[in-house]
Amino acid sequence: MKNIFIASFLIISTILTAQSNSNYDARLLELFSANEISEIIEEEPYRIQLIEYCLDHAFYFVETSKSKDFSERISGTIEIDDVENFNFFKLEIELLENDYQYFKVKDKDLLLVVKSGQHISTEMNK
């Protein structure tokens, strides 16, 4: 009985240690469970690299300019409280393979520019 308890304790400790020593961006936990992340890392490591890259590099902001008219290219308006600290994937914007997207940021003089999937892939492969 004592051996079973010790073995169980060691297994649980190993699992908890493995989860706490994760090599992934903590923002992924807003999208996936720790188990899902572990599965993706194991089965599709490139996918996790792509997702992590997109968290910080799939977009950029530009100030709206009265000299340029982006109205024909605007895909919509989005709300971002803190443009310095947000999770891109929580915006639920689907990347287009060959085209950039432009979104007006509500209550700010900014446009969120979302890069094309092709551009992101090219950047990652540099």
N, C-alpha and C positions, 0 to 999 in steps of 0.2 A: 504494500500500500504506500509506504514511504517512497519507494522508487518511482511509482506512478506519479505521485505528487511532484517529485523533483523533476522528472522527465517533462511533465506538463508545464511546470514553471519555466524550464529552459526553452521549451518550444515557444511559449507565449513571449518570453523575453526576447528571443531571436526575432520574432515577428514584429514586435514593437520597435526594436532597434532598427530593423530594416526599414520600417515605415518612417522613423524619425530621421534616418540618414538618407532620405530621398534626394535624388539629383534632378529635381525639377522645380520650376518656378511655382511658388506657393499660390500665385493667382490662378493656376489651373484648378485648384480645389474649389473655385467658384463655378467651375464648369463640369468637373468630373469628380467622382469619389476617388479616394486613394487607391482602391482596388482597380478601378477602371484605368487610372493613370499607369499603374504597374503593368496591367495587361497591354496597354498601348506601347509602353516602353519595351516590353518583351517581344511583342508581335510586330509592331510597326514603329521602330525607333525614328525613322525619317518623319513620320507624321507628328510625333511629339516635338521634334526639332522645328518643324514648320509652324506648329501652333505657338511654340514659345517665341519664335522669331516674329511672328505676326503680332504678338502682344505689344511689341514696341516699335516695329518697323513696317507694318502694313499700311501706315497712314502718316500724314503730317497735317499741320494746320497752316493756313495762310490768312492774313488779315483781308477782310473784304475791302475792295477798292472801288471808289466811285468812278475811276477811269476805266475799269474793266467790267464788262457785263457778263456775269456767269449764269444769268437767269435761265438760259436755255439748257444748261448742263446740270442744274441743281436737281438732285434725285429726291430731295426732301429736307425736312428739318429734324434735327435730333437734339436731345437734351443731354448735356454733359455739365455737371456741376463744377467739377475740378478738372480742367484740361491737362493738368500736370500729373494727375493721379486717377486713372480710370482703367477699367478692363475693356479693351476693344471688343472682345467677343460678347460682352453683355449688351452691346448695341444691336446685336443680331443682324449685322450687315453681311450679306452674302457677297463674297469676292467675285468679280467678273473676270473671266480668263484674259480677255484682250482689251479691257477698257477701264479707265479710271472712273471713279464716282466722286461727286461733290455733294456735300451736305452742309446746309446752313446750320450753325450751332445756335440754338435758341438763346436769346438774351445776350449774345456776344457778337462782336464784329469779327467773327471768324468763320472760315469754311474748313470743314474736315475733308481732306482729300484722301481717298482710299485708293491705293495702288492696285493695278491689275495683278491677277494671279501670275501671269507670265513675268511681269516685272519683279515680283517678289521672288519667284523661282530663280531668275537671273542673278539677283542680289545675293541670294543664299549660296549660289554655286561659285561665287567669286573667291 
